[in-house]
């Protein structure tokens, strides 16, 4: 359920983040999780793997189950946000009960190549959050299921 309430949505995001950490540990054997915060804009999780730091953005796109679309935020409350400000190396999307890993650069390239089919405004009341919509099946083709 999507609440369109930042506090409640944040709680759900933290749940997905904790689940994602377990997936990250399996995918990136030996990773050391250095930082895990869901409230900074640059990334959600930072780890050290093979002597280099890597960062992850975690998304739980609950509405994708109903809409069959993945929403990628790029502006909120009149300021750039989401994909346009992230410093994460990877994004992990939870869609239904599955997790998908994708390099951030691949999302940006897909957007540049207009893989999205529509731009919309949504999010919390008054946030005027701007989003790219990509069909779930098309998005999953770009990702690795983890």
N, C-alpha and C positions, 0 to 999 in steps of 0.2 A: 504494500500500500504506500502510495506517495502522499505525504502530508502537505506539501507546499508550505512547510513551516521549517525554517532553518534549523531550529533546535532538534526537532524530531527527526528530520532528514539526516542531520549530523549523527545522531545515535545510530541510525541504520547504516550510514556510511562507515562508522567505526566498526560495526559488526562485520561488514564486508571486508574492511581493511584487515581485521584480525584473521579472517578466513584466507585472505590473499597472502598474508605472511607465510602461512603454511604451504601454500602453492609455490611461492617464491623460493622457499627453502628446498623444495623438491626439484624445482626447475634449475636453480642455481646452487648446485651442491656445494656446501662449505661456506655459503654466504653468511656474513655476520651482520645482523640488523643493527644499525647504529642509531637510527632515529625513526620514530613512527608518530606522525601528527597529521590529523585530518583537517587542520584549520589554517595552514599556511598555503599561499597560492602557488608556490614554486613546485612543490611535490608533496607526496604523502609519506613515503617511506624512503629511507636512505640505507644502503647496505654497502659492505665492502666485500668484493668478490675478485679473487685472483689479483690482489694488490691494487685494485682500482675501485673508486666509489661509483655506485650506480644508484639511480633514483627511479621511483615508480609513482605514478598517479593511479589511484584506485577509484573506479566508478562502478556503482551498482545501478544499472539502468532498469529500474523496476517497471517503468511504463512500456518498455520494449516488449514485454509479454503481451500487452494489450494492443499496442500500435504496430508491432512488427517493424519498428524503426529504432535505430540508435540515435540519441540526441547528443551532439557535441557542442558544448557552450563556447562562445567566443566573445560575449559581451554581457555585462550585468550592471544595472543601475548607471548606465551611460559610460562605463569604463571597460576597457578591454579586460578579458578574463579567460579562464579555461585554456583552451588549446593555444591561444595567442600569448599567454603569459607563462605557461608551464616551463619549467626547466627540467622536467622529468625525462629520463632516457627512454622509459617504457610506460605504457598505459596498460592497466589490467582492467578489463570490463567483466563484471558479473552480469550474465544474462540468463535468466531463470536460475538454475542451480549450477551452471557451468561458468568457468573462468577462461578468459581469452587474453593472451598476451600479444601486444603489438608495439613495435618501436614507434616513438612519438613522431619521428621523421616520416614514417610511412603514413600516419594519419594526415600530417600536413601536406604530403605529396598528393594523397587521395583527394583532399579538399581542393588543392590547387588544380587538380585534374577534373574537378567538378563531379566527383563520384556521388556527392550528395544530390538529392533530387529536389530539395526544398529548404528554404530558410524560414524559420518561424520565430515568434516571440512567445515565451512561456515563463515558467518558474513561479516563485512566490509572488503574491499580490504586490504590485507596484515595483517589482524588480526589473521588469521589461528585459528579461534575460533573452538574449538572441542565441539561436541554436541552428546548427546544420543538422538536417535529418538524413540518415543513410539507412537503407533497408538492412535489416538484421542479417539476412543471408549474404548480402554483398559485403557487409562489414566483417562477418566471420571468415569470409574467403581471404581477407587480408591478414588474419590473426593466426596464432598458434593456440590451440586448446591446451590448457594446462590443468 
